Amino acid sequence: MYIDTHCHISKEEYSNIDKLIEECNLKNVRKIIISGCELNNIDEAIEISNKYETVYLSLGYHPNEANKITDIDIENLKNKIKKNKKVIAIGEIGLDYYWSKDNKERQKKLFNSMLDLAEECKLPIVIHSRDAFQDTYDILKERNLEGVIHCFSGNLENAKMYTSIGYKLGIGGVLTFKNSKLKDVIKSLDLKHIVTETDSPYLAPEPYRGKQNSPINIPIIAEEIAKQKNIDIKEVERKIENNVKELFQI
Ligand SMILES: [Zn+2]
């Protein structure tokens, strides 16, 4: 089966979620992990995951929320995580210096409190890191957690540093873009370090670049990984299924 380890599904973006999940099944995309990472979308993500057997959840506060989140919000989130069996990871959490550089300390504080939560709940993490490689790496290195660097877009050295401390890399539509530097990174990386994701509704793969993305496109990404590594797509499918099983226990 194919697996989308990271996407954002909401009624606002997708008018017919029943149909979307049905189409995923037809394309053999049989596990979908939705990321609920903003104060105002976590409850909807929980609701959707409860409705569909194939939908799982990662919950956590995104760094772009850092100026808003209070201790009470963190307590509320913890209760929701403990109450919901579909929650299989904490995320997406991390640092984003692309959107905001003037609140680095607040972002780090939120990130660390999310890592504390992951340790307490014994769950893997899903990391968002944009223009913040070194700080993200330094913080993760101090912990003994496992997880995915979602939408990985760094160079081979960054990839090796993350994988050496036990993280997998989430690979999505960017890999299919013309001149994507990720192609060379993937060639040199063992499949055991890779999981597939779409980050829907963003980052649609070619030939749909710029359009609304959907978990249905996961086979396109798997096919590009197979092409770059010059292996059979079945091998990609099988190994990534294993990686996901091992990390998220699903
Ligand atoms: Zn995301």
Residues whose N, C-alpha, C, O or C-beta is under 5 A from the ligand:
A	BS01	ZN	S35 D199
